[in-house]
């Protein structure tokens, strides 16, 4: 049976075949239905979850009744590594979007594998660094750019991380509500909806059931003020 294709930029995609095989054989296989919680903010568990299929949303309670969407994790990603590394409470909640299949790896097993695999240790450190850079970019964008630029930057990053060719352009099969896109872009759902309609009318994007297509990535990058970084 051929090995699954892991999305570019995920932990499993970045590992060698041997390290990937060792990691995906560890722990216990489990399935989660849509809306089930894989990890809950502030809980004291320390296992690591390696996602084999599906995708999940990472959220945090802001303490004022609102929930912030911190990121998206897809097949090939690992979640829960921070608590495994330092034993601290979970910093966010991870919730399944559709059916998700994972490997649940006890902390001792995960740390043991990292200790015997410099490759895995380097890749996990790189993964943590990428996530910190993502968070820093969101904070900088929030203070430095208007909503339309922040939203365009989110769409460009999602396309780069999870995009694949489709009939209407580059597709990323990550289902996000306008509220959730707004949480990533630092804007309310009405404002996000208005800007998405503008992008659509300008031929930059197309939307459909559970997907968004980028029809003109260069133009979207220009809206995101990223044209000089292509």
C-alpha positions, 0 to 999 in steps of 0.5 A: 500500500503506497504511503499517503501524500503529506501536505507540504510544510507538515511535520510528516512531510518534512521527515525522512521515510524512516523517521516518519514510519517510526513516528506513525507506528507509535502510540494508539490510533484513534478517530474523532468525529466533527466537533470532538475535542482532541486537546482542551485548553488548560488540561494537564495531559502531556501526550502528543497527537499526530494527525493522519487525516482530516483537519482541525482548528486551534482556538483559545478562550480570550476570557471575555466570551470570545474565542480566538482562532489561532491556526489550522492543523492538517494531516501530517501535523503534530499538536500538543508538543509544547505540553509534552516538552515542558509539562505545562497545561495545554495552551489551546483547544484543538477541535476536529473539523470533519472526521480526523484520524490520529495517533496518540503518542504518550509523552515518554515515548515521544521524548524517547524518540526525539532523544534518539533521533536528531532529525526529529528533534530538529524538525519539531524545533523548526515546527515550533519556530514556524508557528511562533513566526505565524503568531508574530506576523498576525500581531504585526499585521494587526497593528500595521495594515487595514483589514483587506490587507490582513485578510489577503495575507491570510488567504495567501498563507493558507494557499501556500501551506495547504493549496493544490491545483483545482478547476478554478485555480488553487484550492485549499480544502480548509472550511472556515466560517467568516467569523473564523477568518475574521479571528485570524485577520483581526476583524469581525465577520461582516467586515470579512464578508464585505472584503471577500465579496470584493475579492470575488467580484475582482476575480481574485477568488472563487468560493464553493461548498467547503472550499475557496479557490484562488483564481489570481494569486499574483493579484491577491499577493498585490492586495496583501502588499506581498508582491515584492516577496514573490 
